[in-house]
Amino acid sequence: MARDIGDHEHGTAAIRKRLEAGARPGYLRDWIYGAIDGAVTTFAIVAGVVGADLSARIVLILGCANLLADGFSMAAANYSGTKAEHDEAERLRAIEARHIRENPEGERREIREIYRSKGFEGDALDQAVEVTSADENRWIDFMLVEEYGQPPVLREPMTAALVTFAAFVAAGAMPLLPFLFLQESAAPAALALTGATFFVTGAAKSRFSTRHWSRDGLETLAIGLAAAAVAYGVGWLLHGIGS
């Protein structure tokens, strides 16, 4: 029987080894975000240029310019957004550290109420509060998650940016490849290759969810083709106006 992503051994040694390694952030969202946007925006440009009946040379020039400029822009935006998450976590950590220094009993009451809401009571409640508040870093980590809803592990800004850029370029290059090697059939080939990219990206995403791969694949394909249809329509309309 195939094992799902995230499956692991439950022996004592395996559990200790896994916990000692610590939790690692996932970058799936950055890859999916970059891949879908790269394929959509680049093919939208291709569809718009084809709809306007312009040359393959124009397709490549505009497509490559978009591929690098928009890919870098997305990566920079993702870096800034992820960095802001780190800055917010540091600000909240400083606030909690100050609260613990100035009003430790009040903070312990907060811990107690949090555990009480989870069903702890009696000696188990007292012990949970004591263990959590015995170490300041553990205390602050607990409050960041439970009081502020902060994720326990944050993604690294530079890694998130690089993953987004790589996915954008890899998927966004697909609509352009046929225009490098084909002539008359470049547009249909670009449509087929981009559609396959949409579907494969969506299907791969389902590996990390409970949904069937075909459903995610078709959903992503529909989103991409809708964007392409709009771009093609705009290009065709502008071509008609200018002719």
Secondary structure, DSSP 4 states (H G I P E B T S, - for coil): -PPPTT----SHHHHHHHHHH------HHHHHHHHHHHHHHHHHHHHHHHHTT--HHHHHHHHHHHHHHHHHHHHHHHHHHHHHHHHHHHHHHHHHHHHHHH-HHHHHHHHHHHHHHTT--HHHHHHHHHHHHTSHHHHHHHHHHHTT---SS---HHHHHHHHHHHHHHHHTTTTHHHHH-STTHHHHHHHHHHHHHHHHHHHHGGGSSS-HHHHHHHHHHHHHHHHHHHHHHHHHHHHHH-
